[in-house]
Amino acid sequence: MELTSTTVGRIITAVENHPEPGVIDFGFMLLALSGKATKDASMGIDRDAKLAREDEQTHDIYLRFDSPNSGFTVHCSIRS
């Protein structure tokens, strides 16, 4: 699996374009994910984004990782 073809890969690319300290730290956390974690996170985000488009409701996915001990929440909504 090529990283750039995943949702997490696209998020990392977006992070590269916003060189603020907190955003860069988030990018490093994403880069530290295993291939399986990257795939699972991307699939979860894609699933919730699809649900948000279908039912026009907000869907949240919380991703927690043991190594490094961290996590993040993605809010999927069709509203801007």
C-alpha positions in Angstrom: 0.0 0.0 0.0 1.4 3.4 -1.0 0.9 6.0 1.8 -0.1 8.8 -0.6 -3.0 6.7 -1.8 -4.6 6.6 1.6 -6.7 9.2 3.5 -4.0 9.4 6.2 -1.4 10.0 3.4 -3.4 12.9 2.0 -3.7 14.4 5.5 0.1 14.1 5.9 0.5 16.0 2.6 -1.8 18.7 3.8 0.2 18.9 7.1 3.4 19.5 5.0 1.8 22.6 3.6 1.0 24.1 7.1 4.3 24.4 8.9 2.9 25.3 12.3 4.4 23.5 15.4 1.2 21.7 16.5 0.3 20.7 13.0 3.9 19.4 12.4 3.7 17.3 15.6 0.4 15.8 14.4 2.1 15.0 11.1 5.0 13.2 12.9 2.4 11.2 14.9 0.8 10.1 11.7 4.1 9.2 10.1 4.9 7.0 13.2 1.9 4.8 12.5 2.4 1.3 11.3 1.1 0.3 7.9 -1.8 -1.5 9.5 -2.7 1.4 11.7 -2.5 3.8 8.7 -4.8 1.5 6.6 -7.3 1.0 9.5 -7.4 4.8 10.2 -7.9 5.6 6.6 -10.7 3.0 6.2 -12.4 4.4 9.4 -12.2 8.0 8.2 -13.4 7.0 4.7 -16.4 5.1 6.2 -17.5 8.0 8.4 -17.1 10.5 5.6 -19.3 8.3 3.4 -21.9 8.1 6.1 -21.8 11.9 6.6 -22.5 12.4 2.9 -25.3 9.8 2.8 -27.2 10.9 5.9 -26.1 14.5 6.2 -25.3 14.0 9.9 -22.0 14.5 11.7 -19.9 11.4 12.3 -16.9 11.3 14.6 -14.1 8.7 14.7 -11.7 8.6 17.6 -8.4 6.9 16.8 -6.2 5.9 19.8 -2.8 4.5 19.5 -0.7 2.7 22.1 2.6 3.4 20.5 3.1 6.3 20.6 0.6 6.8 23.3 -1.6 9.3 21.4 -4.8 9.7 19.4 -7.0 12.1 17.5 -10.6 12.7 16.5 -11.9 13.2 13.0 -15.2 15.0 12.6 -16.9 14.2 9.3 -19.6 16.6 8.2 -21.0 17.9 5.0 -21.2 21.3 6.6 -18.2 23.6 6.4 
